[in-house]
């Protein structure tokens, strides 16, 4: 019991060092100005190579450029659908997180290599992201 308590105290101290004490950098004036624009909405689905919907995948937009703040991620529903609210104007790729890992491959259809440009207030639908399950399974 003492070991468990000490272990919890050590874990709490480590968490405080890594997550509680660090602050993100201040946004640049350009990032603040861009963030004040109406956000773009991007909706789509995550599918596997056989075209089946993949649920429970965290989808994060990957900003492609300077002065673009990261937007909150979304989790796919039972039909693989996601909806993101993104800072605009900007261009994005996408990162998929599954089982606590993100994998980026060299394949052209990897979501991180996709480029989607959005304008303020735009609503984009029909974005399809390929979940490369074999790549995740290949990592021990």
GIURZI-V229138 format. One record per run of one state. SS is the DSSP state (A for helix, B for strand, O for the rest). FROM is the first residue (numbers start at 1). TO is the last residue. If there is no record, write none. Layout:
((SS,FROM,TO) (SS,FROM,TO))
//
This chain:
((O,1,1) (A,2,20) (O,21,28) (A,29,35) (O,36,39) (B,40,47) (O,48,52) (B,53,53) (O,54,57) (B,58,63) (O,64,73) (B,74,75) (O,76,80) (B,81,86) (O,87,89) (B,90,98) (O,99,100) (B,101,102) (O,103,109) (B,110,110) (A,111,113) (O,114,115) (B,116,118) (O,119,122) (B,123,130) (O,131,132) (A,133,137) (O,138,140))
//
